[in-house]
Amino acid sequence: ARSREVGEKLVERIRWWKDVYTVGRDCQINGVVSPGNQHGGLANILEKSLGSSMKGGTGPLMEVYRYAEPVLQKGFVFMDTPGFDPCSATGQIAGGANVILFTTGRGSCFGAKPVPSIKLATNTPMYKRLTEDMDINCGEILDGTATVKAMGEKIFEHTLRICSGEKSKSEELGLGDHEFVPWNIGVVG
């Protein structure tokens, strides 16, 4: 983290999940992951979260936000959201995201209306199976046909085109009508 204060905000969010949100509920912070994640070798949600944090890169954590808070800080930031993709994306959009870049290794029919969703396939076999629904094949890095730097540039250029009006695959397919899912943080009667 860029400062002790920012680091403490992240620790506070973890403590909130452990000591407040999950208390008295039929859930746990170290719960079971989805069948797809299990097939990919993950044992629990803690492992999945550690992997997710690695996707953020090597720069310092600049700020920590609660669910759907307006994101004002530039750089690598953390928003506390549930792991359920539609709920997570809805919080990011409420926080000001203009586009969602969504990584998938098994193939997810996901769209994030009201903003474009760009789907990044993490492996070539899945990309080939779902070409009509995947925007970019990041599996080229694993295949040895693209470098991380070249793929980053490709993703950046594609994102600029989408933000300038070109349609993403999920927009072309009309996906996203059912993925607007605000998080019901408290008790719902």
C-alpha positions in Angstrom: 0.0 0.0 0.0 1.1 3.5 -0.6 0.7 4.4 3.0 -0.1 2.8 6.4 -3.5 4.4 6.3 -4.4 2.7 3.0 -3.1 -0.6 4.2 -5.2 -0.3 7.4 -8.3 0.3 5.3 -7.7 -3.0 3.5 -7.2 -4.8 6.8 -10.4 -3.2 8.2 -12.4 -4.6 5.2 -11.0 -8.1 5.8 -11.9 -7.8 9.5 -15.4 -6.6 8.6 -16.0 -9.7 6.5 -14.6 -12.0 9.3 -16.0 -10.3 12.4 -19.1 -8.5 11.3 -20.7 -9.6 8.0 -20.3 -13.4 8.4 -21.2 -13.6 12.1 -24.5 -15.4 12.5 -24.8 -16.2 8.8 -24.5 -19.5 7.0 -21.3 -18.5 5.3 -17.6 -18.2 6.0 -14.7 -16.2 4.6 -12.8 -19.3 3.7 -15.7 -21.0 2.0 -15.8 -23.4 -0.9 -15.3 -22.1 -4.5 -17.4 -22.8 -7.5 -17.0 -26.2 -9.4 -15.1 -24.4 -12.2 -12.6 -22.9 -9.7 -12.3 -26.3 -8.0 -11.6 -27.9 -11.4 -8.9 -25.3 -12.0 -7.2 -26.3 -8.8 -8.5 -23.8 -6.2 -9.4 -25.2 -2.8 -11.1 -22.2 -1.2 -12.1 -18.6 -1.6 -9.0 -17.4 0.2 -6.8 -19.0 -2.5 -9.0 -17.4 -5.2 -8.7 -14.0 -3.5 -4.9 -14.2 -3.3 -4.8 -15.0 -7.0 -7.1 -12.1 -7.8 -4.9 -9.7 -5.9 -1.9 -10.9 -8.0 -3.8 -9.7 -11.2 -3.5 -6.2 -9.9 0.1 -5.9 -10.8 3.1 -4.8 -8.8 2.3 -1.1 -8.2 1.2 0.1 -4.7 -2.4 -0.1 -3.6 -3.5 3.5 -3.8 -6.9 3.4 -2.1 -9.5 1.1 -0.6 -13.3 1.6 -1.3 -16.4 0.1 0.1 -19.0 -1.4 -2.3 -20.3 1.1 -4.8 -18.4 4.1 -3.4 -17.3 6.6 -6.0 -13.7 5.8 -7.0 -11.7 9.1 -7.1 -8.1 7.8 -6.8 -6.1 6.9 -9.9 -4.0 3.8 -10.1 -4.4 0.4 -8.5 -7.4 0.5 -6.1 -9.4 -2.1 -4.3 -13.2 -2.1 -4.1 -14.8 -4.5 -1.5 -17.3 -6.5 -3.4 -18.7 -10.1 -3.2 -17.1 -12.6 -5.5 -20.4 -13.0 -7.5 -19.5 -11.4 -10.9 -22.7 -9.5 -11.6 -22.8 -8.1 -8.1 -19.1 -7.2 -8.2 -19.4 -5.4 -11.6 -22.6 -3.6 -10.5 -20.6 -2.1 -7.6 -17.8 -1.1 -9.9 -20.2 0.6 -12.3 -21.9 2.4 -9.4 -18.4 3.5 -8.3 -17.9 5.1 -11.7 -16.5 2.4 -14.0 -17.0 3.3 -17.7 -16.0 -0.2 -19.0 -15.5 -3.6 -17.4 -12.6 -5.8 -18.4 -13.6 -9.3 -17.4 -11.2 -12.2 -17.3 -12.5 -15.8 -17.7 -10.8 -19.1 -17.9 -13.8 -21.3 -18.4 -16.0 -19.0 -20.4 -18.7 -16.8 -18.9 -21.7 -15.4 -20.8 -21.4 -12.1 -19.0 -22.3 -8.6 -19.9 -22.4 -5.5 -17.7 -25.0 -3.1 -18.9 -25.0 -0.1 -18.7 -21.3 -0.1 -19.6 -19.4 -2.2 -22.2 -17.9 -5.4 -20.9 -14.7 -6.6 -22.6 -14.1 -10.3 -22.1 -10.5 -11.5 -21.9 -10.1 -15.3 -22.5 -7.2 -16.6 -20.4 -6.5 -19.7 -22.6 -6.7 -20.4 -26.4 -8.8 -23.6 -26.3 -11.6 -21.8 -24.5 -11.2 -18.8 -26.7 -11.6 -21.0 -29.8 -14.7 -22.6 -28.4 -16.3 -19.3 -27.6 -14.9 -16.9 -30.2 -18.3 -15.2 -30.7 -18.4 -14.2 -27.1 -14.7 -13.5 -26.2 -13.1 -10.2 -27.2 -9.4 -11.0 -26.8 -7.4 -14.2 -26.5 -4.9 -13.6 -23.8 -4.0 -17.3 -24.1 -1.5 -16.2 -26.7 0.9 -15.4 -23.9 0.8 -19.0 -22.6 1.1 -20.2 -26.2 4.2 -18.2 -26.7 2.8 -16.1 -29.6 2.5 -12.9 -27.7 4.5 -11.2 -24.9 2.8 -9.7 -21.8 3.7 -6.3 -23.0 2.3 -6.8 -26.5 -0.9 -8.3 -25.0 -1.2 -5.3 -22.6 -1.0 -2.9 -25.6 -3.5 -5.0 -27.5 -6.0 -4.8 -24.6 -5.4 -1.1 -24.2 -6.0 -0.4 -27.9 -9.1 -2.6 -27.9 -10.4 -0.8 -24.8 -10.0 2.6 -26.5 -11.9 1.4 -29.5 -14.8 0.0 -27.4 -14.9 3.3 -25.3 -15.0 5.2 -28.6 -18.2 3.4 -29.7 -17.2 0.0 -31.2 -19.3 -2.8 -29.8 -17.9 -5.4 -27.5 -18.8 -9.1 -28.1 -21.2 -9.0 -25.1 -22.9 -5.9 -26.5 -23.2 -7.5 -30.0 -24.9 -10.5 -28.3 -27.2 -8.3 -26.2 -25.8 -9.7 -22.9 -26.2 -7.8 -19.6 -29.9 -7.4 -19.1 -29.8 -9.8 -16.1 -26.4 -9.0 -14.7 -27.3 -5.7 -12.9 -27.3 -7.1 -9.4 -26.8 -4.6 -6.5 -25.5 -6.2 -3.3 -28.0 -6.4 -0.5 -25.5 -5.9 2.3 -28.0 -5.9 5.2 -31.0 -8.0 6.1 -33.7 -8.0 3.5 -37.3 -8.6 4.7 
